[in-house]
């Protein structure tokens, strides 16, 4: 471990109990002096992680300060509940699927000691084992996994945000792609739909959903499964198209799906890609299709079209948002500014 990493570990340990304003100031200096945006973003991830732990321990003021530090002058997208995991995506996604490597052994041992209900394994899921942004492509490597493995980890970390926060030597875990530690999880698409009449679709997730029930999503989420692997398009585009068909009853062409960002959702420590869908349908046509033709209509309680020119206000009016909705909104704004 290098000297900077050791200092960051010590500062996080000091600031988390709320003992030292000096530690918070030093963390702020570490951000300013980071050698590159990826290193800076790794520290912002640790700050958001620490904020969740602080809030779970009844220290909201410490949590708010850590979030403020994490979001201040960020080069990549950061919100209180999610952050970008690599530089913005305006490049193709190339996906490779292979077995292994396994998740971190210490984390696997912690999970083995827990007994949590997860539900059955109905289909093959996938987890990230590598994510590398090159100049001309995002390279993603996935390994097969199961619903029970990922959902057990997610349930455990929601119940105790400090779970899997440190290695056995006391150093803070920096999960891939910010570091080398491989976590359980499910590769997922966080989709945002921009309609032909310049609305963004917002869907209130069903009360029956395992994750974020009754929260408003902008616009939907879809876990990758074996139907998405081996298609002509990359697996994330395939999952976005399949999700649009199943949840809204309509089709979108592969060329109308655009990757915007890689994102880590902080409550679950789960990686996914933000994908923009540009169907040739109006908001009302999508709403009608959802009502009449969607196989999985039950996954949404309600559907709204938010005007693009007042999207910020429209999202504020919704109430509780899915943890990555704000980041999707920011990624869409950034993309629109380049068009």
BALOBA-1460 file (C-alpha; in Angstrom, 3 decimals):
// residues 339
<rec num="1" residu="x" x="0.000" y="0.000" z="0.000"/>
<rec num="2" residu="x" x="1.388" y="3.456" z="-0.907"/>
<rec num="3" residu="x" x="1.686" y="6.352" z="1.522"/>
<rec num="4" residu="x" x="-1.329" y="8.221" z="0.096"/>
<rec num="5" residu="x" x="-3.582" y="5.182" z="0.499"/>
<rec num="6" residu="x" x="-2.398" y="4.675" z="4.083"/>
<rec num="7" residu="x" x="-3.104" y="8.324" z="4.877"/>
<rec num="8" residu="x" x="-6.610" y="8.127" z="3.371"/>
<rec num="9" residu="x" x="-7.364" y="5.010" z="5.454"/>
<rec num="10" residu="x" x="-6.244" y="6.806" z="8.619"/>
<rec num="11" residu="x" x="-8.240" y="9.950" z="7.808"/>
<rec num="12" residu="x" x="-11.413" y="7.991" z="7.106"/>
<rec num="13" residu="x" x="-11.028" y="6.184" z="10.405"/>
<rec num="14" residu="x" x="-10.685" y="9.533" z="12.173"/>
<rec num="15" residu="x" x="-13.525" y="11.408" z="10.499"/>
<rec num="16" residu="x" x="-16.130" y="8.618" z="10.661"/>
<rec num="17" residu="x" x="-16.738" y="8.893" z="14.426"/>
<rec num="18" residu="x" x="-16.997" y="12.678" z="14.008"/>
<rec num="19" residu="x" x="-13.935" y="13.350" z="16.141"/>
<rec num="20" residu="x" x="-11.766" y="15.457" z="13.874"/>
<rec num="21" residu="x" x="-12.526" y="18.418" z="11.636"/>
<rec num="22" residu="x" x="-8.829" y="18.309" z="10.746"/>
<rec num="23" residu="x" x="-9.340" y="14.893" z="9.153"/>
<rec num="24" residu="x" x="-12.126" y="16.259" z="6.944"/>
<rec num="25" residu="x" x="-9.902" y="19.138" z="5.865"/>
<rec num="26" residu="x" x="-7.101" y="16.700" z="5.084"/>
<rec num="27" residu="x" x="-9.445" y="14.534" z="2.983"/>
<rec num="28" residu="x" x="-10.443" y="17.642" z="1.066"/>
<rec num="29" residu="x" x="-6.766" y="18.325" z="0.362"/>
<rec num="30" residu="x" x="-6.322" y="14.728" z="-0.785"/>
<rec num="31" residu="x" x="-9.080" y="15.276" z="-3.343"/>
<rec num="32" residu="x" x="-7.511" y="18.470" z="-4.621"/>
<rec num="33" residu="x" x="-4.117" y="16.811" z="-4.916"/>
<rec num="34" residu="x" x="-5.280" y="13.582" z="-6.576"/>
<rec num="35" residu="x" x="-3.050" y="12.628" z="-9.469"/>
<rec num="36" residu="x" x="-5.841" y="11.903" z="-11.964"/>
<rec num="37" residu="x" x="-9.667" y="11.825" z="-12.193"/>
<rec num="38" residu="x" x="-9.857" y="8.061" z="-11.592"/>
<rec num="39" residu="x" x="-7.869" y="8.312" z="-8.345"/>
<rec num="40" residu="x" x="-9.999" y="11.262" z="-7.299"/>
<rec num="41" residu="x" x="-13.200" y="9.330" z="-8.010"/>
<rec num="42" residu="x" x="-11.995" y="6.360" z="-5.967"/>
<rec num="43" residu="x" x="-11.658" y="8.653" z="-2.946"/>
<rec num="44" residu="x" x="-15.099" y="10.154" z="-3.599"/>
<rec num="45" residu="x" x="-16.495" y="6.607" z="-3.589"/>
<rec num="46" residu="x" x="-14.906" y="5.980" z="-0.179"/>
<rec num="47" residu="x" x="-16.356" y="9.236" z="1.133"/>
<rec num="48" residu="x" x="-19.861" y="8.230" z="0.019"/>
<rec num="49" residu="x" x="-19.342" y="4.798" z="1.535"/>
<rec num="50" residu="x" x="-18.254" y="6.356" z="4.823"/>
<rec num="51" residu="x" x="-21.279" y="8.665" z="4.735"/>
<rec num="52" residu="x" x="-23.630" y="5.684" z="4.581"/>
<rec num="53" residu="x" x="-21.870" y="4.077" z="7.528"/>
<rec num="54" residu="x" x="-21.967" y="7.321" z="9.519"/>
<rec num="55" residu="x" x="-25.689" y="7.750" z="8.897"/>
<rec num="56" residu="x" x="-26.377" y="4.160" z="9.970"/>
<rec num="57" residu="x" x="-24.574" y="4.940" z="13.250"/>
<rec num="58" residu="x" x="-26.725" y="7.969" z="13.990"/>
<rec num="59" residu="x" x="-24.246" y="10.631" z="12.853"/>
<rec num="60" residu="x" x="-26.158" y="12.579" z="10.167"/>
<rec num="61" residu="x" x="-23.973" y="15.698" z="10.410"/>
<rec num="62" residu="x" x="-20.850" y="13.622" z="9.691"/>
<rec num="63" residu="x" x="-22.658" y="11.912" z="6.800"/>
<rec num="64" residu="x" x="-23.707" y="15.254" z="5.304"/>
<rec num="65" residu="x" x="-20.152" y="16.589" z="5.520"/>
<rec num="66" residu="x" x="-18.728" y="13.492" z="3.832"/>
<rec num="67" residu="x" x="-21.293" y="13.778" z="1.044"/>
<rec num="68" residu="x" x="-20.485" y="17.468" z="0.623"/>
<rec num="69" residu="x" x="-16.795" y="16.608" z="0.269"/>
<rec num="70" residu="x" x="-17.550" y="13.805" z="-2.206"/>
<rec num="71" residu="x" x="-19.597" y="16.082" z="-4.477"/>
<rec num="72" residu="x" x="-17.456" y="19.226" z="-4.315"/>
<rec num="73" residu="x" x="-15.734" y="20.138" z="-7.624"/>
<rec num="74" residu="x" x="-16.083" y="16.589" z="-8.962"/>
<rec num="75" residu="x" x="-14.613" y="15.852" z="-12.403"/>
<rec num="76" residu="x" x="-16.943" y="12.900" z="-12.989"/>
<rec num="77" residu="x" x="-20.610" y="12.617" z="-12.003"/>
<rec num="78" residu="x" x="-21.315" y="12.255" z="-8.280"/>
<rec num="79" residu="x" x="-24.630" y="12.290" z="-6.393"/>
<rec num="80" residu="x" x="-25.299" y="11.343" z="-2.750"/>
<rec num="81" residu="x" x="-26.508" y="7.880" z="-3.788"/>
<rec num="82" residu="x" x="-24.420" y="6.975" z="-6.841"/>
<rec num="83" residu="x" x="-21.326" y="7.968" z="-8.736"/>
<rec num="84" residu="x" x="-19.720" y="7.484" z="-12.096"/>
<rec num="85" residu="x" x="-17.262" y="4.587" z="-12.268"/>
<rec num="86" residu="x" x="-15.218" y="5.706" z="-15.279"/>
<rec num="87" residu="x" x="-14.946" y="8.590" z="-17.714"/>
<rec num="88" residu="x" x="-18.144" y="9.421" z="-19.639"/>
<rec num="89" residu="x" x="-19.212" y="6.949" z="-22.319"/>
<rec num="90" residu="x" x="-19.440" y="8.111" z="-25.920"/>
<rec num="91" residu="x" x="-17.887" y="4.902" z="-27.218"/>
<rec num="92" residu="x" x="-19.029" y="1.333" z="-27.987"/>
<rec num="93" residu="x" x="-19.267" y="-1.289" z="-25.258"/>
<rec num="94" residu="x" x="-17.451" y="-4.599" z="-25.790"/>
<rec num="95" residu="x" x="-18.484" y="-7.429" z="-23.485"/>
<rec num="96" residu="x" x="-16.609" y="-10.655" z="-22.743"/>
<rec num="97" residu="x" x="-18.111" y="-13.416" z="-20.599"/>
<rec num="98" residu="x" x="-15.902" y="-15.960" z="-18.864"/>
<rec num="99" residu="x" x="-15.858" y="-17.942" z="-15.630"/>
<rec num="100" residu="x" x="-14.293" y="-16.298" z="-12.555"/>
<rec num="101" residu="x" x="-12.264" y="-14.956" z="-10.931"/>
<rec num="102" residu="x" x="-14.123" y="-15.429" z="-7.624"/>
<rec num="103" residu="x" x="-15.260" y="-12.654" z="-5.307"/>
<rec num="104" residu="x" x="-12.953" y="-11.573" z="-2.473"/>
<rec num="105" residu="x" x="-12.456" y="-14.522" z="-0.113"/>
<rec num="106" residu="x" x="-12.858" y="-12.471" z="3.097"/>
<rec num="107" residu="x" x="-16.174" y="-11.043" z="1.903"/>
<rec num="108" residu="x" x="-17.367" y="-14.490" z="0.848"/>
<rec num="109" residu="x" x="-16.536" y="-15.754" z="4.344"/>
<rec num="110" residu="x" x="-18.533" y="-12.929" z="5.944"/>
<rec num="111" residu="x" x="-21.545" y="-13.762" z="3.768"/>
<rec num="112" residu="x" x="-21.294" y="-17.476" z="4.553"/>
<rec num="113" residu="x" x="-21.933" y="-16.623" z="8.212"/>
<rec num="114" residu="x" x="-25.233" y="-14.887" z="7.395"/>
<rec num="115" residu="x" x="-28.641" y="-16.429" z="6.875"/>
<rec num="116" residu="x" x="-30.841" y="-14.140" z="4.770"/>
<rec num="117" residu="x" x="-33.860" y="-14.951" z="2.572"/>
<rec num="118" residu="x" x="-33.136" y="-14.431" z="-1.116"/>
<rec num="119" residu="x" x="-35.721" y="-16.275" z="-3.200"/>
<rec num="120" residu="x" x="-35.056" y="-18.818" z="-5.962"/>
<rec num="121" residu="x" x="-32.534" y="-18.756" z="-8.805"/>
<rec num="122" residu="x" x="-34.656" y="-18.540" z="-11.960"/>
<rec num="123" residu="x" x="-32.022" y="-17.632" z="-14.558"/>
<rec num="124" residu="x" x="-28.316" y="-16.997" z="-14.978"/>
<rec num="125" residu="x" x="-27.184" y="-13.572" z="-13.813"/>
<rec num="126" residu="x" x="-23.820" y="-11.896" z="-14.395"/>
<rec num="127" residu="x" x="-21.376" y="-9.897" z="-12.287"/>
<rec num="128" residu="x" x="-18.603" y="-7.502" z="-13.307"/>
<rec num="129" residu="x" x="-15.042" y="-8.785" z="-13.034"/>
<rec num="130" residu="x" x="-13.366" y="-6.023" z="-15.091"/>
<rec num="131" residu="x" x="-14.280" y="-2.625" z="-16.511"/>
<rec num="132" residu="x" x="-11.719" y="-0.676" z="-18.535"/>
<rec num="133" residu="x" x="-12.315" y="2.467" z="-20.567"/>
<rec num="134" residu="x" x="-10.058" y="2.833" z="-23.597"/>
<rec num="135" residu="x" x="-10.101" y="5.662" z="-26.114"/>
<rec num="136" residu="x" x="-12.272" y="3.734" z="-28.551"/>
<rec num="137" residu="x" x="-14.294" y="1.286" z="-26.407"/>
<rec num="138" residu="x" x="-15.438" y="0.326" z="-22.934"/>
<rec num="139" residu="x" x="-14.199" y="-3.189" z="-22.206"/>
<rec num="140" residu="x" x="-16.403" y="-5.126" z="-19.791"/>
<rec num="141" residu="x" x="-15.743" y="-8.631" z="-18.533"/>
<rec num="142" residu="x" x="-18.603" y="-10.497" z="-16.871"/>
<rec num="143" residu="x" x="-18.766" y="-13.799" z="-15.013"/>
<rec num="144" residu="x" x="-21.894" y="-15.915" z="-14.480"/>
<rec num="145" residu="x" x="-23.446" y="-15.642" z="-11.040"/>
<rec num="146" residu="x" x="-26.744" y="-16.283" z="-9.300"/>
<rec num="147" residu="x" x="-29.567" y="-14.202" z="-7.891"/>
<rec num="148" residu="x" x="-29.075" y="-15.764" z="-4.457"/>
<rec num="149" residu="x" x="-25.398" y="-14.786" z="-4.298"/>
<rec num="150" residu="x" x="-25.959" y="-11.154" z="-5.284"/>
<rec num="151" residu="x" x="-29.201" y="-10.544" z="-3.427"/>
<rec num="152" residu="x" x="-27.734" y="-11.961" z="-0.200"/>
<rec num="153" residu="x" x="-24.862" y="-9.486" z="-0.432"/>
<rec num="154" residu="x" x="-27.212" y="-6.606" z="-1.248"/>
<rec num="155" residu="x" x="-29.551" y="-7.445" z="1.631"/>
<rec num="156" residu="x" x="-26.611" y="-7.748" z="4.035"/>
<rec num="157" residu="x" x="-25.008" y="-4.456" z="3.058"/>
<rec num="158" residu="x" x="-28.323" y="-2.585" z="3.190"/>
<rec num="159" residu="x" x="-28.846" y="-3.924" z="6.701"/>
<rec num="160" residu="x" x="-25.272" y="-3.108" z="7.765"/>
<rec num="161" residu="x" x="-23.459" y="-0.580" z="5.510"/>
<rec num="162" residu="x" x="-20.184" y="-1.289" z="7.320"/>
<rec num="163" residu="x" x="-20.187" y="-4.891" z="6.063"/>
<rec num="164" residu="x" x="-17.336" y="-5.558" z="3.637"/>
<rec num="165" residu="x" x="-15.908" y="-2.090" z="4.243"/>
<rec num="166" residu="x" x="-12.438" y="-3.222" z="5.362"/>
<rec num="167" residu="x" x="-9.942" y="-5.956" z="4.607"/>
<rec num="168" residu="x" x="-8.570" y="-8.195" z="7.327"/>
<rec num="169" residu="x" x="-5.560" y="-5.869" z="7.796"/>
<rec num="170" residu="x" x="-7.871" y="-2.928" z="8.555"/>
<rec num="171" residu="x" x="-7.473" y="-1.125" z="5.233"/>
<rec num="172" residu="x" x="-10.561" y="0.201" z="3.483"/>
<rec num="173" residu="x" x="-11.865" y="-1.890" z="0.589"/>
<rec num="174" residu="x" x="-11.723" y="-0.219" z="-2.814"/>
<rec num="175" residu="x" x="-13.934" y="-2.313" z="-5.095"/>
<rec num="176" residu="x" x="-13.383" y="-2.790" z="-8.810"/>
<rec num="177" residu="x" x="-13.141" y="-0.650" z="-10.955"/>
<rec num="178" residu="x" x="-11.843" y="1.846" z="-8.364"/>
<rec num="179" residu="x" x="-9.536" y="-0.857" z="-6.991"/>
<rec num="180" residu="x" x="-8.972" y="-4.602" z="-7.179"/>
<rec num="181" residu="x" x="-11.528" y="-6.088" z="-4.761"/>
<rec num="182" residu="x" x="-14.238" y="-8.118" z="-6.498"/>
<rec num="183" residu="x" x="-17.677" y="-7.970" z="-4.865"/>
<rec num="184" residu="x" x="-20.821" y="-10.004" z="-5.421"/>
<rec num="185" residu="x" x="-23.387" y="-8.193" z="-7.520"/>
<rec num="186" residu="x" x="-25.547" y="-8.252" z="-10.624"/>
<rec num="187" residu="x" x="-24.657" y="-6.451" z="-13.840"/>
<rec num="188" residu="x" x="-27.558" y="-4.133" z="-14.555"/>
<rec num="189" residu="x" x="-28.796" y="-1.499" z="-16.990"/>
<rec num="190" residu="x" x="-30.043" y="1.805" z="-15.562"/>
<rec num="191" residu="x" x="-32.093" y="3.042" z="-18.513"/>
<rec num="192" residu="x" x="-33.368" y="6.533" z="-19.248"/>
<rec num="193" residu="x" x="-35.980" y="6.965" z="-21.987"/>
<rec num="194" residu="x" x="-36.125" y="10.164" z="-24.070"/>
<rec num="195" residu="x" x="-39.265" y="10.184" z="-26.204"/>
<rec num="196" residu="x" x="-39.805" y="11.553" z="-29.685"/>
<rec num="197" residu="x" x="-41.721" y="14.512" z="-28.218"/>
<rec num="198" residu="x" x="-38.887" y="15.388" z="-25.809"/>
<rec num="199" residu="x" x="-40.191" y="13.890" z="-22.596"/>
<rec num="200" residu="x" x="-38.345" y="11.632" z="-20.166"/>
<rec num="201" residu="x" x="-40.318" y="8.651" z="-18.879"/>
<rec num="202" residu="x" x="-40.551" y="8.255" z="-15.107"/>
<rec num="203" residu="x" x="-41.916" y="5.000" z="-13.681"/>
<rec num="204" residu="x" x="-42.920" y="4.358" z="-10.087"/>
<rec num="205" residu="x" x="-41.533" y="0.955" z="-9.212"/>
<rec num="206" residu="x" x="-44.013" y="-1.644" z="-7.992"/>
<rec num="207" residu="x" x="-44.475" y="-2.200" z="-4.276"/>
<rec num="208" residu="x" x="-43.650" y="-5.862" z="-5.051"/>
<rec num="209" residu="x" x="-40.127" y="-5.113" z="-6.297"/>
<rec num="210" residu="x" x="-37.155" y="-6.432" z="-4.313"/>
<rec num="211" residu="x" x="-35.202" y="-3.202" z="-4.766"/>
<rec num="212" residu="x" x="-36.471" y="0.368" z="-4.128"/>
<rec num="213" residu="x" x="-40.222" y="-0.425" z="-4.094"/>
<rec num="214" residu="x" x="-42.453" y="2.594" z="-4.821"/>
<rec num="215" residu="x" x="-39.437" y="4.763" z="-5.693"/>
<rec num="216" residu="x" x="-39.544" y="6.676" z="-8.975"/>
<rec num="217" residu="x" x="-37.124" y="5.508" z="-11.622"/>
<rec num="218" residu="x" x="-35.945" y="7.621" z="-14.538"/>
<rec num="219" residu="x" x="-36.788" y="5.394" z="-16.365"/>
<rec num="220" residu="x" x="-36.275" y="1.642" z="-15.570"/>
<rec num="221" residu="x" x="-33.689" y="-0.960" z="-14.553"/>
<rec num="222" residu="x" x="-32.955" y="-4.337" z="-16.082"/>
<rec num="223" residu="x" x="-30.624" y="-7.052" z="-14.798"/>
<rec num="224" residu="x" x="-28.595" y="-8.843" z="-17.442"/>
<rec num="225" residu="x" x="-29.416" y="-12.512" z="-17.976"/>
<rec num="226" residu="x" x="-28.531" y="-15.261" z="-20.419"/>
<rec num="227" residu="x" x="-31.003" y="-13.901" z="-23.029"/>
<rec num="228" residu="x" x="-28.748" y="-10.855" z="-23.458"/>
<rec num="229" residu="x" x="-25.426" y="-12.623" z="-24.004"/>
<rec num="230" residu="x" x="-24.363" y="-13.603" z="-27.517"/>
<rec num="231" residu="x" x="-26.641" y="-11.176" z="-29.343"/>
<rec num="232" residu="x" x="-25.481" y="-9.107" z="-32.308"/>
<rec num="233" residu="x" x="-25.410" y="-6.041" z="-30.076"/>
<rec num="234" residu="x" x="-23.560" y="-5.876" z="-26.764"/>
<rec num="235" residu="x" x="-25.236" y="-7.454" z="-23.729"/>
<rec num="236" residu="x" x="-26.146" y="-4.099" z="-22.122"/>
<rec num="237" residu="x" x="-27.870" y="-2.829" z="-25.268"/>
<rec num="238" residu="x" x="-29.666" y="-6.181" z="-25.536"/>
<rec num="239" residu="x" x="-30.812" y="-5.964" z="-21.903"/>
<rec num="240" residu="x" x="-32.061" y="-2.389" z="-22.394"/>
<rec num="241" residu="x" x="-34.057" y="-3.402" z="-25.481"/>
<rec num="242" residu="x" x="-35.470" y="-6.473" z="-23.762"/>
<rec num="243" residu="x" x="-36.433" y="-4.442" z="-20.696"/>
<rec num="244" residu="x" x="-38.193" y="-1.839" z="-22.827"/>
<rec num="245" residu="x" x="-40.174" y="-4.572" z="-24.585"/>
<rec num="246" residu="x" x="-41.109" y="-6.430" z="-21.380"/>
<rec num="247" residu="x" x="-41.961" y="-3.389" z="-19.246"/>
<rec num="248" residu="x" x="-43.439" y="-1.040" z="-21.850"/>
<rec num="249" residu="x" x="-44.637" y="-3.418" z="-24.578"/>
<rec num="250" residu="x" x="-42.768" y="-1.753" z="-27.433"/>
<rec num="251" residu="x" x="-39.588" y="-2.083" z="-29.460"/>
<rec num="252" residu="x" x="-36.530" y="0.126" z="-29.756"/>
<rec num="253" residu="x" x="-33.824" y="-0.426" z="-32.333"/>
<rec num="254" residu="x" x="-30.261" y="-1.182" z="-31.266"/>
<rec num="255" residu="x" x="-28.974" y="1.977" z="-32.976"/>
<rec num="256" residu="x" x="-31.345" y="4.008" z="-30.758"/>
<rec num="257" residu="x" x="-29.631" y="2.815" z="-27.550"/>
<rec num="258" residu="x" x="-26.679" y="4.917" z="-26.387"/>
<rec num="259" residu="x" x="-24.338" y="4.208" z="-23.434"/>
<rec num="260" residu="x" x="-23.947" y="7.288" z="-21.219"/>
<rec num="261" residu="x" x="-22.078" y="6.235" z="-18.071"/>
<rec num="262" residu="x" x="-20.851" y="3.440" z="-15.852"/>
<rec num="263" residu="x" x="-22.347" y="3.826" z="-12.389"/>
<rec num="264" residu="x" x="-21.886" y="2.436" z="-8.896"/>
<rec num="265" residu="x" x="-25.060" y="2.446" z="-6.790"/>
<rec num="266" residu="x" x="-23.832" y="3.110" z="-3.276"/>
<rec num="267" residu="x" x="-26.519" y="1.446" z="-1.148"/>
<rec num="268" residu="x" x="-25.792" y="-1.892" z="-2.858"/>
<rec num="269" residu="x" x="-22.193" y="-1.323" z="-4.016"/>
<rec num="270" residu="x" x="-23.444" y="-2.552" z="-7.379"/>
<rec num="271" residu="x" x="-22.130" y="-1.691" z="-10.837"/>
<rec num="272" residu="x" x="-24.165" y="-1.035" z="-13.953"/>
<rec num="273" residu="x" x="-24.290" y="0.994" z="-17.151"/>
<rec num="274" residu="x" x="-26.554" y="3.971" z="-17.806"/>
<rec num="275" residu="x" x="-28.145" y="3.498" z="-21.222"/>
<rec num="276" residu="x" x="-30.172" y="6.119" z="-23.102"/>
<rec num="277" residu="x" x="-33.119" y="4.826" z="-25.138"/>
<rec num="278" residu="x" x="-34.424" y="6.969" z="-28.010"/>
<rec num="279" residu="x" x="-37.592" y="5.227" z="-29.250"/>
<rec num="280" residu="x" x="-39.590" y="6.763" z="-32.102"/>
<rec num="281" residu="x" x="-42.620" y="7.082" z="-29.814"/>
<rec num="282" residu="x" x="-44.212" y="9.926" z="-27.888"/>
<rec num="283" residu="x" x="-44.673" y="9.801" z="-24.132"/>
<rec num="284" residu="x" x="-48.403" y="9.167" z="-24.598"/>
<rec num="285" residu="x" x="-47.749" y="6.326" z="-27.041"/>
<rec num="286" residu="x" x="-45.376" y="4.682" z="-24.537"/>
<rec num="287" residu="x" x="-47.950" y="5.108" z="-21.779"/>
<rec num="288" residu="x" x="-50.627" y="3.506" z="-23.976"/>
<rec num="289" residu="x" x="-48.330" y="0.632" z="-24.885"/>
<rec num="290" residu="x" x="-47.491" y="0.083" z="-21.203"/>
<rec num="291" residu="x" x="-51.189" y="-0.124" z="-20.349"/>
<rec num="292" residu="x" x="-52.154" y="-2.433" z="-23.205"/>
<rec num="293" residu="x" x="-49.167" y="-4.526" z="-24.313"/>
<rec num="294" residu="x" x="-46.509" y="-4.797" z="-21.590"/>
<rec num="295" residu="x" x="-45.925" y="-8.355" z="-20.344"/>
<rec num="296" residu="x" x="-44.394" y="-7.020" z="-17.130"/>
<rec num="297" residu="x" x="-46.729" y="-4.059" z="-16.652"/>
<rec num="298" residu="x" x="-46.935" y="-4.981" z="-12.947"/>
<rec num="299" residu="x" x="-43.357" y="-3.770" z="-12.397"/>
<rec num="300" residu="x" x="-44.563" y="-0.145" z="-12.461"/>
<rec num="301" residu="x" x="-47.368" y="1.338" z="-10.376"/>
<rec num="302" residu="x" x="-47.559" y="4.525" z="-12.429"/>
<rec num="303" residu="x" x="-45.957" y="6.152" z="-15.466"/>
<rec num="304" residu="x" x="-45.347" y="9.821" z="-16.232"/>
<rec num="305" residu="x" x="-43.770" y="11.800" z="-19.019"/>
<rec num="306" residu="x" x="-41.576" y="14.632" z="-17.715"/>
<rec num="307" residu="x" x="-40.902" y="17.504" z="-20.079"/>
<rec num="308" residu="x" x="-37.243" y="17.695" z="-20.955"/>
<rec num="309" residu="x" x="-37.148" y="21.491" z="-20.665"/>
<rec num="310" residu="x" x="-38.272" y="21.287" z="-17.014"/>
<rec num="311" residu="x" x="-36.891" y="17.887" z="-16.073"/>
<rec num="312" residu="x" x="-35.221" y="19.016" z="-12.853"/>
<rec num="313" residu="x" x="-38.487" y="20.410" z="-11.481"/>
<rec num="314" residu="x" x="-40.399" y="17.370" z="-12.732"/>
<rec num="315" residu="x" x="-38.093" y="14.980" z="-10.898"/>
<rec num="316" residu="x" x="-38.355" y="17.035" z="-7.708"/>
<rec num="317" residu="x" x="-42.140" y="16.705" z="-7.826"/>
<rec num="318" residu="x" x="-42.013" y="12.895" z="-7.918"/>
<rec num="319" residu="x" x="-40.959" y="12.240" z="-4.326"/>
<rec num="320" residu="x" x="-38.638" y="9.328" z="-3.487"/>
<rec num="321" residu="x" x="-36.294" y="8.548" z="-6.373"/>
<rec num="322" residu="x" x="-34.430" y="5.391" z="-7.288"/>
<rec num="323" residu="x" x="-30.805" y="5.834" z="-6.096"/>
<rec num="324" residu="x" x="-29.399" y="6.299" z="-9.618"/>
<rec num="325" residu="x" x="-32.170" y="8.498" z="-11.077"/>
<rec num="326" residu="x" x="-30.335" y="11.778" z="-10.381"/>
<rec num="327" residu="x" x="-27.128" y="10.470" z="-11.931"/>
<rec num="328" residu="x" x="-29.038" y="9.332" z="-15.028"/>
<rec num="329" residu="x" x="-30.509" y="12.829" z="-15.288"/>
<rec num="330" residu="x" x="-27.027" y="14.386" z="-15.090"/>
<rec num="331" residu="x" x="-25.655" y="11.924" z="-17.664"/>
<rec num="332" residu="x" x="-28.495" y="12.800" z="-20.037"/>
<rec num="333" residu="x" x="-27.855" y="16.531" z="-19.588"/>
<rec num="334" residu="x" x="-24.172" y="16.023" z="-20.359"/>
<rec num="335" residu="x" x="-24.987" y="14.014" z="-23.484"/>
<rec num="336" residu="x" x="-27.480" y="16.604" z="-24.721"/>
<rec num="337" residu="x" x="-24.864" y="19.325" z="-24.332"/>
<rec num="338" residu="x" x="-22.631" y="17.483" z="-26.816"/>
<rec num="339" residu="x" x="-25.308" y="17.037" z="-29.476"/>
